[in-house]
Amino acid sequence: MNTRLLSNCKACVAFKRWVTKGDSDKKPEEEKSSSSKEESDHNECPLDTRELGIAAWGLMHSIAAYFPENPTATERHEIACLFRMLAKYYPCSICAKDFQEDLKEMPPETESGEKLSQWLCKLHNKVNKKLGKPPYDCSRVKERWRDGWKDGSCD
């Protein structure tokens, strides 16, 4: 992994903050016991379609945002395989079928991180349209998924 990216990585910084927050000796089980039983039970339920979609899109957009600007042939091949495998094994069978069809019509653009992010945003907007949701402004994908908003609200 490119260590240069780690120094400016919002995802990495957030993880570092999470690790150092609070009592580092506290076990995850102890933290769970401090919350209400009802909240704990709800948080441990299987994801519904909406929750799964939000998590999957978040993961895919984050991966695209951190994809190298000058990827090797191997990286280009692997990222295309990753999207095909996600489409093949996605838990919602209807969504998986649609995702596979979308990939046939719009294969991943793996030439650069920017092209991959833009491709994924267009694909996401295609899904948003199917679901009757408004489109996302693809000019803001780096702000949303890598750098944080220009107003500093993510810092």
N, C-alpha and C positions, 0 to 999 in steps of 0.2 A: 504494500500500500504506500502511496505517496505521502511521506511524512510532512511535506510542505503544506499539503491541504489540511492536515490535522490542526495546525496552529490557528487557522481561520475558520474552522469547521463549526458552524452553529450547533449541529447535532452533537459533536464531540464536546463542545463547551458545556452544553446543557447536561450532558451525561456527567461530566466532571463536577458540575455544580450539584447535581443530584447525589453523587457519591459522597461529596464532602458535607452535604447538608445534614444537620441533626446529629444524632448519636451514631457514630460509625460502628459501634459494637452491637447495636440493636439488630436483631435478626428480623427478616421479613415477616415471620410468623408473629413476632411480638408487636409489630406495627399493625398487622391485621387485627389482632385482638383488641386494639385500642379503638377501632371503629365499631359502629353498631352492627349487630348480626344481620339485620335486614340489608344494610348497604353492602356488607361483605358478600352475602348470598347473591345479590343482584350483580355485583362486579365479577362474579365467577360463573355467570351464565354464558352459554354459547353465544357467539355474536349472531345477531340477526342480519338480514341482507343489507340493511342500511349501515350498520356498524362495520360489517365486513367490507363494504364498498369504501367507506371513509378510510379505514385502515389500509386497504389495498392501494387505493389511489395515493394516499400519503406516502406509502413505501415506494411505489413506482415513481412518483414525482421526485422524491428525495434521491433515489438512485440515479435518475436521469440528471438531476441538478449537479450531482457530484461526479458524473461521468467525465472522463478526460476530454479536453478540447482537441487533442491530437492522439486518438486511441490507436493502439496497435491493431493489426489484423485479427489477432487473437481476442483482444478486448471487444472488437466490433462483432465478432462471431459469438462470443459468450453472451453479450448483452441481448443480441437477437434471440439466442437460445433461451435466455431467462424469460423473456416475454412470451415466447411460444410455450414454455413449460408452465408459466403462470396461467396462461389461457387453457392449457390442457387439464391442469389439476385444480382449477379454481373451484371451491366448494359448491357454489350455486351453479347447477347444471345449465340453467337457462342463460345466465350471465356468461358462463364458460363458452357456450356455443356461440353467442353473440361476439364475444371477445375473439374467438378463433376466426370467425367470418370477417371481423373488422381487420384483423392482422393480414388476412389474405388480400383485402382491398387496399389496405394502407400498411405495407410492411415497415418495420422499424427503420428510421433514418439514423444510422449509426456513425456517420462521418465525423461527428463532433458532439460534444456535450450540448452545445447550443441547439444543433439540429435535432438531437434526441429529445431534449426538453420541449422544443416546439412541436415535434411530431406527437409526443405524448399529450400535450395540451390540446392539439387538434383532435386527437382520438378521444380524449376526455370530453371535449365539447360535443363530439358526435354522440356520445352516450348521454350527455346532459340533454341534448335535443330530443333523443328518444324518450327520455324520462320527463320531458316538459320543464326542464330546469333552464335557467338563464346561462348563456355562455360565459366562460371565464376569459378575462383579458390576458391573452398569451404573451403580451409584452411585459408582463409582471411575474413570470414564472420564477426567475432567479431571486427576486425579492421574496416571494412567497415560500419557496422551497429551499433556498440556500443562504442568501445574504441577510434576510430580514428586511422589514419595511424601512423606507428611507427616513421616516419620522423618528426612528430609533426605538419604537415601541417593543421591539424584540430583544433589545439589549438589557 
